[in-house]
């Protein structure tokens, strides 16, 4: 079986284009694979699927979840929908780039959102837009904008 052709998606270029900073992972919980805080993300160096977590955490930033988080007592988007949205973005990015992690994404979405439950139309649109934004930002076409 020949290796699938993977379009060039560059993590550093994507984050720079999206104006997201990658900061050192300083979370105490070793089971945490990464986190997003305002406009920065951190990826656990032990993460087995770092690209998937980059997509997920970048999605949290782009979907506005991290700015909502500042106002801790008025949680605009429920946590389960936030996780579902971010992970659905990661799933689309992994699929588009033929990267591993799709099964893990599916499991995570089902864990937070439930199996066979429909994603709200508004979220579905946000998911598609954000995945497109991340993919374009990491490819050469995305540089000129
Ligand atoms: Zn998350």
Backbone and ligand atoms as CSV (ligand in chain L), in Angstrom:
chain,resi,resn,atom,element,x,y,z
A,1,UNK,N,N,0.836,-1.203,0.000
A,1,UNK,CA,C,0.000,0.000,0.000
A,1,UNK,C,C,0.871,1.254,0.000
A,2,UNK,N,N,0.705,2.119,-0.988
A,2,UNK,CA,C,1.503,3.368,-0.958
A,2,UNK,C,C,0.971,4.317,0.120
A,3,UNK,N,N,1.886,5.089,0.665
A,3,UNK,CA,C,1.495,6.092,1.672
A,3,UNK,C,C,0.521,7.096,1.044
A,4,UNK,N,N,-0.527,7.476,1.787
A,4,UNK,CA,C,-1.422,8.489,1.200
A,4,UNK,C,C,-0.707,9.836,1.059
A,5,UNK,N,N,-1.063,10.521,0.016
A,5,UNK,CA,C,-0.489,11.850,-0.228
A,5,UNK,C,C,-1.025,12.823,0.821
A,6,UNK,N,N,-0.148,13.384,1.635
A,6,UNK,CA,C,-0.593,14.317,2.674
A,6,UNK,C,C,-0.287,15.739,2.221
A,7,UNK,N,N,-1.327,16.542,2.053
A,7,UNK,CA,C,-1.059,17.929,1.657
A,7,UNK,C,C,-0.238,18.631,2.731
A,8,UNK,N,N,0.604,19.553,2.313
A,8,UNK,CA,C,1.492,20.222,3.264
A,8,UNK,C,C,0.681,21.108,4.197
A,9,UNK,N,N,0.613,20.705,5.461
A,9,UNK,CA,C,-0.024,21.537,6.483
A,9,UNK,C,C,1.028,21.802,7.535
A,10,UNK,N,N,1.366,23.034,7.723
A,10,UNK,CA,C,2.450,23.385,8.614
A,10,UNK,C,C,1.894,23.987,9.899
A,11,UNK,N,N,2.200,23.305,11.007
A,11,UNK,CA,C,1.670,23.714,12.314
A,11,UNK,C,C,2.081,25.132,12.700
A,12,UNK,N,N,3.387,25.450,12.527
A,12,UNK,CA,C,3.860,26.777,12.917
A,12,UNK,C,C,3.231,27.867,12.049
A,13,UNK,N,N,3.161,27.580,10.749
A,13,UNK,CA,C,2.562,28.552,9.846
A,13,UNK,C,C,1.085,28.764,10.184
A,14,UNK,N,N,0.395,27.657,10.452
A,14,UNK,CA,C,-1.033,27.753,10.774
A,14,UNK,C,C,-1.249,28.615,12.011
A,15,UNK,N,N,-0.486,28.336,13.063
A,15,UNK,CA,C,-0.684,29.070,14.316
A,15,UNK,C,C,-0.336,30.544,14.141
A,16,UNK,N,N,0.733,30.819,13.371
A,16,UNK,CA,C,1.122,32.210,13.125
A,16,UNK,C,C,0.021,32.946,12.358
A,17,UNK,N,N,-0.508,32.289,11.324
A,17,UNK,CA,C,-1.562,32.901,10.514
A,17,UNK,C,C,-2.814,33.157,11.352
A,18,UNK,N,N,-3.113,32.227,12.241
A,18,UNK,CA,C,-4.319,32.348,13.067
A,18,UNK,C,C,-4.098,33.229,14.295
A,19,UNK,N,N,-2.866,33.712,14.452
A,19,UNK,CA,C,-2.487,34.538,15.606
A,19,UNK,C,C,-2.761,33.824,16.929
A,20,UNK,N,N,-2.301,32.569,16.953
A,20,UNK,CA,C,-2.390,31.769,18.167
A,20,UNK,C,C,-0.957,31.436,18.579
A,21,UNK,N,N,-0.635,31.672,19.844
A,21,UNK,CA,C,0.714,31.386,20.336
A,21,UNK,C,C,0.746,29.987,20.934
A,22,UNK,N,N,1.855,29.269,20.714
A,22,UNK,CA,C,2.025,27.992,21.390
A,22,UNK,C,C,2.955,28.222,22.581
A,23,UNK,N,N,2.481,27.892,23.757
A,23,UNK,CA,C,3.240,28.140,24.983
A,23,UNK,C,C,3.622,26.798,25.608
A,24,UNK,N,N,4.657,26.794,26.486
A,24,UNK,CA,C,5.049,25.522,27.110
A,24,UNK,C,C,3.912,24.924,27.933
A,25,UNK,N,N,3.873,23.611,27.943
A,25,UNK,CA,C,2.823,22.896,28.666
A,25,UNK,C,C,3.151,22.918,30.153
A,26,UNK,N,N,2.334,23.600,30.946
A,26,UNK,CA,C,2.644,23.717,32.377
A,26,UNK,C,C,1.506,23.183,33.245
A,27,UNK,N,N,0.668,22.342,32.631
A,27,UNK,CA,C,-0.470,21.791,33.365
A,27,UNK,C,C,0.021,20.674,34.278
A,28,UNK,N,N,-0.527,20.619,35.480
A,28,UNK,CA,C,-0.061,19.611,36.427
A,28,UNK,C,C,-0.644,18.228,36.134
A,29,UNK,N,N,-1.771,18.203,35.484
A,29,UNK,CA,C,-2.445,16.941,35.218
A,29,UNK,C,C,-1.815,16.262,34.003
A,30,UNK,N,N,-1.079,15.177,34.244
A,30,UNK,CA,C,-0.401,14.474,33.162
A,30,UNK,C,C,-1.355,13.789,32.200
A,31,UNK,N,N,-2.618,13.612,32.613
A,31,UNK,CA,C,-3.602,12.985,31.734
A,31,UNK,C,C,-4.191,13.977,30.748
A,32,UNK,N,N,-3.871,15.258,30.955
A,32,UNK,CA,C,-4.387,16.293,30.070
A,32,UNK,C,C,-3.460,16.374,28.862
A,33,UNK,N,N,-4.021,16.315,27.656
A,33,UNK,CA,C,-3.205,16.307,26.444
A,33,UNK,C,C,-2.870,17.697,25.930
A,34,UNK,N,N,-3.583,18.694,26.430
A,34,UNK,CA,C,-3.315,20.045,25.965
A,34,UNK,C,C,-4.377,20.970,26.512
A,35,UNK,N,N,-4.155,22.269,26.369
A,35,UNK,CA,C,-5.191,23.207,26.789
A,35,UNK,C,C,-5.095,24.495,25.991
A,36,UNK,N,N,-6.151,25.268,26.032
A,36,UNK,CA,C,-6.198,26.557,25.356
A,36,UNK,C,C,-6.527,27.619,26.394
A,37,UNK,N,N,-5.859,28.760,26.268
A,37,UNK,CA,C,-6.059,29.850,27.224
A,37,UNK,C,C,-5.987,31.150,26.427
A,38,UNK,N,N,-7.041,31.896,26.411
A,38,UNK,CA,C,-7.127,33.115,25.588
A,38,UNK,C,C,-6.667,32.827,24.155
A,39,UNK,N,N,-5.561,33.455,23.682
A,39,UNK,CA,C,-5.130,33.145,22.309
A,39,UNK,C,C,-3.874,32.285,22.292
A,40,UNK,N,N,-3.702,31.450,23.313
A,40,UNK,CA,C,-2.556,30.551,23.278
A,40,UNK,C,C,-2.989,29.121,23.565
A,41,UNK,N,N,-2.176,28.202,23.062
A,41,UNK,CA,C,-2.444,26.785,23.293
A,41,UNK,C,C,-1.166,26.132,23.811
A,42,UNK,N,N,-1.313,25.015,24.509
A,42,UNK,CA,C,-0.162,24.247,24.981
A,42,UNK,C,C,-0.460,22.776,24.738
A,43,UNK,N,N,0.548,22.063,24.288
A,43,UNK,CA,C,0.381,20.647,23.971
A,43,UNK,C,C,1.319,19.837,24.865
A,44,UNK,N,N,0.779,18.843,25.540
A,44,UNK,CA,C,1.576,17.959,26.383
A,44,UNK,C,C,2.614,17.238,25.516
A,45,UNK,N,N,3.916,17.305,25.880
A,45,UNK,CA,C,4.933,16.638,25.054
A,45,UNK,C,C,4.733,15.122,24.964
A,46,UNK,N,N,3.991,14.549,25.911
A,46,UNK,CA,C,3.754,13.100,25.889
A,46,UNK,C,C,2.500,12.726,25.077
A,47,UNK,N,N,1.864,13.703,24.517
A,47,UNK,CA,C,0.644,13.476,23.749
A,47,UNK,C,C,0.940,12.569,22.552
A,48,UNK,N,N,0.216,11.436,22.423
A,48,UNK,CA,C,0.487,10.535,21.294
A,48,UNK,C,C,-0.027,11.061,19.952
A,49,UNK,N,N,-0.970,11.994,19.976
A,49,UNK,CA,C,-1.526,12.542,18.724
A,49,UNK,C,C,-1.502,14.072,18.798
A,50,UNK,N,N,-0.291,14.648,18.812
A,50,UNK,CA,C,-0.215,16.108,19.033
A,50,UNK,C,C,-0.947,16.932,17.990
A,51,UNK,N,N,-0.918,16.500,16.725
A,51,UNK,CA,C,-1.600,17.295,15.683
A,51,UNK,C,C,-3.097,17.402,15.973
A,52,UNK,N,N,-3.693,16.295,16.463
A,52,UNK,CA,C,-5.123,16.281,16.772
A,52,UNK,C,C,-5.431,17.291,17.873
A,53,UNK,N,N,-4.556,17.356,18.879
A,53,UNK,CA,C,-4.780,18.284,19.988
A,53,UNK,C,C,-4.534,19.725,19.545
A,54,UNK,N,N,-3.587,19.935,18.635
A,54,UNK,CA,C,-3.397,21.288,18.088
A,54,UNK,C,C,-4.689,21.740,17.414
A,55,UNK,N,N,-5.291,20.869,16.600
A,55,UNK,CA,C,-6.557,21.231,15.940
A,55,UNK,C,C,-7.627,21.540,16.995
A,56,UNK,N,N,-7.715,20.678,17.988
A,56,UNK,CA,C,-8.756,20.811,19.016
A,56,UNK,C,C,-8.603,22.119,19.800
A,57,UNK,N,N,-7.384,22.380,20.266
A,57,UNK,CA,C,-7.165,23.575,21.093
A,57,UNK,C,C,-7.275,24.850,20.253
A,58,UNK,N,N,-6.758,24.806,19.020
A,58,UNK,CA,C,-6.899,25.972,18.131
A,58,UNK,C,C,-8.376,26.243,17.870
A,59,UNK,N,N,-9.154,25.177,17.735
A,59,UNK,CA,C,-10.597,25.340,17.516
A,59,UNK,C,C,-11.247,26.030,18.710
A,60,UNK,N,N,-10.849,25.654,19.917
A,60,UNK,CA,C,-11.401,26.326,21.099
A,60,UNK,C,C,-11.157,27.844,21.016
A,61,UNK,N,N,-9.942,28.213,20.607
A,61,UNK,CA,C,-9.609,29.642,20.505
A,61,UNK,C,C,-10.463,30.297,19.425
A,62,UNK,N,N,-10.491,29.683,18.229
A,62,UNK,CA,C,-11.182,30.292,17.089
A,62,UNK,C,C,-12.695,30.332,17.281
A,63,UNK,N,N,-13.226,29.377,18.022
A,63,UNK,CA,C,-14.671,29.342,18.262
A,63,UNK,C,C,-15.082,30.304,19.374
A,64,UNK,N,N,-14.082,30.948,19.970
A,64,UNK,CA,C,-14.393,31.943,20.996
A,64,UNK,C,C,-14.595,31.353,22.380
A,65,UNK,N,N,-14.305,30.069,22.544
A,65,UNK,CA,C,-14.537,29.438,23.842
A,65,UNK,C,C,-13.613,29.992,24.920
A,66,UNK,N,N,-12.387,30.335,24.534
A,66,UNK,CA,C,-11.433,30.769,25.555
A,66,UNK,C,C,-11.732,32.182,26.024
A,67,UNK,N,N,-12.320,33.007,25.151
A,67,UNK,CA,C,-12.678,34.348,25.626
A,67,UNK,C,C,-13.940,34.287,26.483
A,68,UNK,N,N,-14.812,33.304,26.178
A,68,UNK,CA,C,-15.979,33.100,27.038
A,68,UNK,C,C,-15.532,32.678,28.429
A,69,UNK,N,N,-14.433,31.887,28.449
A,69,UNK,CA,C,-13.950,31.323,29.708
A,69,UNK,C,C,-13.500,32.364,30.708
A,70,UNK,N,N,-13.142,33.559,30.217
A,70,UNK,CA,C,-12.699,34.604,31.129
A,70,UNK,C,C,-13.838,34.999,32.069
A,71,UNK,N,N,-15.036,35.059,31.488
A,71,UNK,CA,C,-16.198,35.334,32.330
A,71,UNK,C,C,-16.677,33.990,32.850
A,72,UNK,N,N,-16.040,33.538,33.904
A,72,UNK,CA,C,-16.244,32.160,34.341
A,72,UNK,C,C,-17.680,31.895,34.778
A,73,UNK,N,N,-18.350,32.907,35.297
A,73,UNK,CA,C,-19.678,32.639,35.842
A,73,UNK,C,C,-20.804,32.809,34.830
A,74,UNK,N,N,-20.473,33.234,33.612
A,74,UNK,CA,C,-21.527,33.235,32.593
A,74,UNK,C,C,-21.059,32.375,31.432
A,75,UNK,N,N,-21.190,31.115,31.592
A,75,UNK,CA,C,-20.742,30.145,30.603
A,75,UNK,C,C,-21.710,30.145,29.422
A,76,UNK,N,N,-21.304,30.807,28.337
A,76,UNK,CA,C,-22.230,31.002,27.232
A,76,UNK,C,C,-22.537,29.708,26.481
A,77,UNK,N,N,-21.484,28.977,26.149
A,77,UNK,CA,C,-21.689,27.711,25.463
A,77,UNK,C,C,-21.470,26.597,26.479
A,78,UNK,N,N,-22.434,25.694,26.633
A,78,UNK,CA,C,-22.231,24.625,27.616
A,78,UNK,C,C,-20.968,23.813,27.316
A,79,UNK,N,N,-20.330,23.319,28.368
A,79,UNK,CA,C,-19.072,22.594,28.218
A,79,UNK,C,C,-19.184,21.451,27.217
A,80,UNK,N,N,-20.269,20.683,27.271
A,80,UNK,CA,C,-20.338,19.527,26.366
A,80,UNK,C,C,-20.406,19.968,24.906
A,81,UNK,N,N,-21.051,21.092,24.646
A,81,UNK,CA,C,-21.113,21.574,23.267
A,81,UNK,C,C,-19.760,22.153,22.840
A,82,UNK,N,N,-19.064,22.818,23.751
A,82,UNK,CA,C,-17.722,23.328,23.435
A,82,UNK,C,C,-16.798,22.187,23.037
A,83,UNK,N,N,-16.794,21.122,23.838
A,83,UNK,CA,C,-15.911,19.991,23.543
A,83,UNK,C,C,-16.313,19.312,22.242
A,84,UNK,N,N,-17.601,19.191,22.036
A,84,UNK,CA,C,-18.114,18.577,20.807
A,84,UNK,C,C,-17.683,19.402,19.593
A,85,UNK,N,N,-17.834,20.710,19.669
A,85,UNK,CA,C,-17.457,21.586,18.550
A,85,UNK,C,C,-15.957,21.485,18.253
A,86,UNK,N,N,-15.134,21.607,19.302
A,86,UNK,CA,C,-13.681,21.605,19.099
A,86,UNK,C,C,-13.215,20.265,18.525
A,87,UNK,N,N,-13.780,19.179,19.045
A,87,UNK,CA,C,-13.323,17.868,18.591
A,87,UNK,C,C,-13.840,17.556,17.187
A,88,UNK,N,N,-15.006,18.055,16.851
A,88,UNK,CA,C,-15.516,17.852,15.487
A,88,UNK,C,C,-14.613,18.579,14.487
A,89,UNK,N,N,-14.088,19.737,14.880
A,89,UNK,CA,C,-13.129,20.455,14.034
A,89,UNK,C,C,-11.879,19.596,13.860
A,90,UNK,N,N,-11.383,19.020,14.963
A,90,UNK,CA,C,-10.184,18.166,14.898
A,90,UNK,C,C,-10.437,16.979,13.974
A,91,UNK,N,N,-11.622,16.406,14.073
A,91,UNK,CA,C,-11.967,15.251,13.227
A,91,UNK,C,C,-11.905,15.638,11.749
A,92,UNK,N,N,-12.503,16.765,11.404
A,92,UNK,CA,C,-12.517,17.198,9.998
A,92,UNK,C,C,-11.097,17.472,9.507
A,93,UNK,N,N,-10.269,18.076,10.369
A,93,UNK,CA,C,-8.887,18.386,9.964
A,93,UNK,C,C,-8.088,17.093,9.768
A,94,UNK,N,N,-8.223,16.145,10.700
A,94,UNK,CA,C,-7.514,14.865,10.566
A,94,UNK,C,C,-7.941,14.168,9.277
A,95,UNK,N,N,-9.241,14.186,9.011
A,95,UNK,CA,C,-9.761,13.518,7.814
A,95,UNK,C,C,-9.243,14.198,6.550
A,96,UNK,N,N,-9.271,15.528,6.542
A,96,UNK,CA,C,-8.851,16.271,5.350
A,96,UNK,C,C,-7.372,16.050,5.045
A,97,UNK,N,N,-6.563,15.871,6.094
A,97,UNK,CA,C,-5.118,15.743,5.912
A,97,UNK,C,C,-4.669,14.283,5.967
A,98,UNK,N,N,-5.623,13.350,6.033
A,98,UNK,CA,C,-5.311,11.914,6.137
A,98,UNK,C,C,-4.375,11.616,7.297
A,99,UNK,N,N,-4.630,12.237,8.420
A,99,UNK,CA,C,-3.815,12.005,9.613
A,99,UNK,C,C,-4.557,11.052,10.550
A,100,UNK,N,N,-3.795,10.308,11.386
A,100,UNK,CA,C,-4.477,9.412,12.330
A,100,UNK,C,C,-5.206,10.189,13.419
A,101,UNK,N,N,-6.171,9.540,14.061
A,101,UNK,CA,C,-6.872,10.167,15.175
A,101,UNK,C,C,-8.376,10.263,14.978
A,102,UNK,N,N,-8.846,9.860,13.806
A,102,UNK,CA,C,-10.276,10.022,13.514
A,102,UNK,C,C,-11.142,9.206,14.481
A,103,UNK,N,N,-10.712,7.970,14.763
A,103,UNK,CA,C,-11.500,7.132,15.685
A,103,UNK,C,C,-11.525,7.741,17.080
A,104,UNK,N,N,-10.382,8.271,17.516
A,104,UNK,CA,C,-10.301,8.910,18.826
A,104,UNK,C,C,-11.229,10.126,18.872
A,105,UNK,N,N,-11.250,10.897,17.784
A,105,UNK,CA,C,-12.126,12.069,17.717
A,105,UNK,C,C,-13.584,11.642,17.848
A,106,UNK,N,N,-13.937,10.608,17.118
A,106,UNK,CA,C,-15.321,10.151,17.132
A,106,UNK,C,C,-15.715,9.722,18.550
A,107,UNK,N,N,-14.817,8.999,19.205
A,107,UNK,CA,C,-15.086,8.542,20.568
A,107,UNK,C,C,-15.257,9.708,21.534
A,108,UNK,N,N,-14.434,10.722,21.350
A,108,UNK,CA,C,-14.480,11.885,22.235
A,108,UNK,C,C,-15.782,12.665,22.046
A,109,UNK,N,N,-16.160,12.852,20.795
A,109,UNK,CA,C,-17.417,13.558,20.519
A,109,UNK,C,C,-18.582,12.783,21.138
A,110,UNK,N,N,-18.567,11.459,20.981
A,110,UNK,CA,C,-19.659,10.650,21.537
A,110,UNK,C,C,-19.672,10.699,23.054
A,111,UNK,N,N,-18.481,10.759,23.642
A,111,UNK,CA,C,-18.392,10.851,25.101
A,111,UNK,C,C,-19.055,12.124,25.610
A,112,UNK,N,N,-18.782,13.245,24.919
A,112,UNK,CA,C,-19.306,14.539,25.398
A,112,UNK,C,C,-20.716,14.820,24.922
A,113,UNK,N,N,-21.046,14.334,23.746
A,113,UNK,CA,C,-22.283,14.758,23.119
A,113,UNK,C,C,-23.314,13.635,23.031
A,114,UNK,N,N,-22.858,12.396,23.075
A,114,UNK,CA,C,-23.785,11.272,22.950
A,114,UNK,C,C,-23.830,10.754,21.527
A,115,UNK,N,N,-24.138,9.494,21.403
A,115,UNK,CA,C,-24.101,8.841,20.105
A,115,UNK,C,C,-25.399,9.105,19.347
A,116,UNK,N,N,-25.265,9.439,18.074
A,116,UNK,CA,C,-26.438,9.605,17.236
A,116,UNK,C,C,-27.255,10.857,17.530
A,117,UNK,N,N,-26.749,11.682,18.438
A,117,UNK,CA,C,-27.471,12.904,18.763
A,117,UNK,C,C,-27.075,13.986,17.756
A,118,UNK,N,N,-28.031,14.697,17.243
A,118,UNK,CA,C,-27.745,15.673,16.204
A,118,UNK,C,C,-27.039,16.912,16.768
A,119,UNK,N,N,-26.058,17.400,16.032
A,119,UNK,CA,C,-25.350,18.622,16.430
A,119,UNK,C,C,-26.179,19.813,15.934
A,120,UNK,N,N,-26.401,20.826,16.786
A,120,UNK,CA,C,-27.211,21.974,16.345
A,120,UNK,C,C,-26.663,22.600,15.057
A,121,UNK,N,N,-27.568,23.043,14.204
A,121,UNK,CA,C,-27.215,23.632,12.909
A,121,UNK,C,C,-26.153,24.735,13.041
A,122,UNK,N,N,-26.341,25.609,14.027
A,122,UNK,CA,C,-25.420,26.721,14.212
A,122,UNK,C,C,-24.010,26.209,14.531
A,123,UNK,N,N,-23.933,25.179,15.359
A,123,UNK,CA,C,-22.634,24.593,15.696
A,123,UNK,C,C,-22.015,23.934,14.479
A,124,UNK,N,N,-22.831,23.226,13.704
A,124,UNK,CA,C,-22.317,22.539,12.519
A,124,UNK,C,C,-21.668,23.547,11.569
A,125,UNK,N,N,-22.296,24.698,11.418
A,125,UNK,CA,C,-21.742,25.725,10.538
A,125,UNK,C,C,-20.431,26.277,11.101
A,126,UNK,N,N,-20.402,26.492,12.408
A,126,UNK,CA,C,-19.183,26.994,13.053
A,126,UNK,C,C,-18.047,25.983,12.930
A,127,UNK,N,N,-18.381,24.713,13.057
A,127,UNK,CA,C,-17.381,23.643,12.955
A,127,UNK,C,C,-16.754,23.634,11.565
A,128,UNK,N,N,-17.600,23.685,10.528
A,128,UNK,CA,C,-17.097,23.647,9.147
A,128,UNK,C,C,-16.221,24.856,8.857
A,129,UNK,N,N,-16.664,26.025,9.298
A,129,UNK,CA,C,-15.932,27.266,9.051
A,129,UNK,C,C,-14.566,27.230,9.741
A,130,UNK,N,N,-14.555,26.758,10.980
A,130,UNK,CA,C,-13.312,26.743,11.754
A,130,UNK,C,C,-12.324,25.730,11.195
A,131,UNK,N,N,-12.805,24.550,10.802
A,131,UNK,CA,C,-11.919,23.537,10.216
A,131,UNK,C,C,-11.287,24.088,8.943
A,132,UNK,N,N,-12.083,24.745,8.132
A,132,UNK,CA,C,-11.604,25.336,6.885
A,132,UNK,C,C,-10.529,26.391,7.164
A,133,UNK,N,N,-10.785,27.201,8.177
A,133,UNK,CA,C,-9.851,28.265,8.577
A,133,UNK,C,C,-8.496,27.660,8.998
A,134,UNK,N,N,-8.538,26.596,9.815
A,134,UNK,CA,C,-7.305,25.968,10.301
A,134,UNK,C,C,-6.546,25.321,9.146
A,135,UNK,N,N,-7.266,24.637,8.265
A,135,UNK,CA,C,-6.610,23.962,7.140
A,135,UNK,C,C,-5.958,24.982,6.218
A,136,UNK,N,N,-6.677,26.043,5.898
A,136,UNK,CA,C,-6.137,27.066,4.985
A,136,UNK,C,C,-4.940,27.772,5.607
A,137,UNK,N,N,-5.003,28.025,6.909
A,137,UNK,CA,C,-3.922,28.749,7.577
A,137,UNK,C,C,-2.618,27.972,7.539
A,138,UNK,N,N,-2.706,26.639,7.464
A,138,UNK,CA,C,-1.495,25.825,7.496
A,138,UNK,C,C,-0.948,25.462,6.132
A,139,UNK,N,N,-1.606,25.895,5.086
A,139,UNK,CA,C,-1.131,25.595,3.745
A,139,UNK,C,C,-0.704,26.885,3.062
A,140,UNK,N,N,0.043,26.726,1.989
A,140,UNK,CA,C,0.622,27.912,1.353
A,140,UNK,C,C,-0.427,28.883,0.841
A,141,UNK,N,N,-1.571,28.352,0.415
A,141,UNK,CA,C,-2.638,29.232,-0.086
A,141,UNK,C,C,-3.124,30.172,1.018
A,142,UNK,N,N,-2.946,29.718,2.266
A,142,UNK,CA,C,-3.493,30.470,3.374
A,142,UNK,C,C,-2.646,31.652,3.791
A,143,UNK,N,N,-1.420,31.737,3.287
A,143,UNK,CA,C,-0.515,32.778,3.754
A,143,UNK,C,C,-0.988,34.161,3.311
A,144,UNK,N,N,-1.400,34.237,2.049
A,144,UNK,CA,C,-1.877,35.532,1.556
A,144,UNK,C,C,-3.336,35.705,1.947
A,145,UNK,N,N,-3.603,36.556,2.858
A,145,UNK,CA,C,-5.011,36.773,3.227
A,145,UNK,C,C,-5.188,38.226,3.659
L,1,ZN,ZN,ZN,-11.373,20.781,24.737
